[in-house]
Amino acid sequence: MHSHVDVDRFRGDLRAAGVEEMCGTLLKTFMEDCQGRFAALEQAVQQGNAKTIESAAHAFKSGAGTIRATLLADALAALELELLL
């Protein structure tokens, strides 16, 4: 089974930066922010505005990549790439 978030890698990144104790708080903040980010992306798709979709996907991808939610980050990167083609 593939984990949706590589918590060990994220925790290691934070440890290397000297802020490992922030792991739980950062993950919680990301999860709380997800609903709004999904809603913004969905609204942009419904409006059919490529620039707004790209912007929403990019912002969401950055946060997902930071916490090592690689499946989500990869899907959002693919969406961005498709909009560029």
Order of alpha helices (4+ residues) and beta strands (2+ residues): alpha-alpha-alpha-alpha
